[in-house]
Amino acid sequence: MADITRRNFLQNSIKTLGVVGASQSLFPSWMPQLAFASDLDKAKGDVLVNIFLRGGMDGLSAVAPYSEGKHYYDTRPTQAVPEPGSGRQAGIDLDGRFALHPALTSLKEIYDDNNFAIIHATGSPDESRSHFDAMHFMENGTAGDKTIGTGWIGRHLQATAARNQSPFRAVGMGTMVAGSMRGFSSLALKSIEDFHFKGRVSEMRELEKSLAALYNIEQARQPLEHQAAMVFETLDLLKSLAAEDYQPIGDASYPEDEFGMGLKQIAQLIKADVGLEVASIDLGGWDTHEGQGTLDGEFSYLLSNLGQGLHAFYTDLADYMDNISVVTMSEFGRTLEENASYGTDHGHGNVMFLMGGGTQGGQVFCDWPTLVPEALAEGDLAITTDYRDVLAEVLQMRLLNNDVSTVFPRHQTTSLGLFKERNT
């Protein structure tokens, strides 16, 4: 067991569905879900950062189809994004068809650097307008099928897993595993701060007692005991990476909120070279039925938060972005027509964002269905690109997983040309 090191333990033994931690109530909501790669997996590909925009983001405001003219503007008399060049709060022209919301101005330079791309008229073909069902299907990588109980990230990690000898494969002291990671045989470390317990020393001691009770580690003469001892060294390593002491590179400025904190944690782990392979983080609040505030309210604030966070992450990890793929998704879009409460209701088609050095950026990918009445899906933007095709291409082109049929069963994927070939 002489070749076991703290880093090897972190990378090779974190292979359980459970969470080394306490109850869910102890964890702040900003904590990202993390999975760590094994040293045995020599070609693991990019680090994947999956951002779920929970609540149903209004993609028709985030990336406005201003070229649709009256079919867009007449349906949204107060919630439309003004045409580029029309004055204050006007959209930012992307390609003569679509305009980026002004709150996402910071992302335009990444778009112009060809490292940021947009996929429009995308989503899950399932017609559910239920948040619960739509999120379930999207995170499971299915469309209307509730018989599959694992998540798409979980199946990806299973399909690419290296051999694992960890005794912790069945340890689950907490339950905070993202839906997309269900079925994944790796530990989902929530964040570095998992092991700080927000300053609750008593909880930390209880955790250590619980682990110590599983193994006699005082002399550590057996292989199992050696690996158990590594748990505590791992905890020490992660505790040493204090979020409050982290200094981003350059002028990177993360939002001062839970989302910004989560992205900062992910950036720190990537730089620490602990073998991070997948991180999943949420940004919620997009269910804007009333007073949406497209230009000067809650929606605009959320978009600004998203844009600032992505820009900070990109700036902070400039030297690493060639090996990072960031993808955003939301369970469904919003209705084309605004409602009487100056909001939008549960819709269908939406947008996804891609960011990273491997992205064929600087363009809006879409088979645009138009917004003419006969082209709508029950009054909503139709979906012409299945979100699973986007994710499958991320996995295949950037994470080097050629078994996408296992990740997305019963779905025939279509190539979209979203990414560059990865140099391995």
Secondary structure, DSSP 8 states (H G I E B T S, - for coil): -TT--HHHHHHHS---SS-SSS-GGGS-TT--EEEE--TT-TT--SEEEEEEEETT--HHHHEE-GGGTHHHHTT-TTT----TTSSTT--EESSSS-EE-GGGHHHHHHHHTT-EEEEEEEE-S-----HHHHHHHHHHT-SS--S--S-HHHHHHHHT------TTTT--S-----GGGTT-SS--B--GGGGTGGG-HHHHHHHHHHHHHH---SS--SHHHHHHHHHHHHHHHHHHS-GGG---STT----SSHHHHHHHHHHHHHHHTS-EEEEEEEEE----SS---TTTSHHHHHHHHHHHHHHHHHHHTTTTGGGEEEEEE-S--B-SS--TTSS--B-S-EEEEEESTTB--SSEE-----SSGGGSBTTB----EEHHHHHHHIIIIIS----HHHHSTT--------B-----
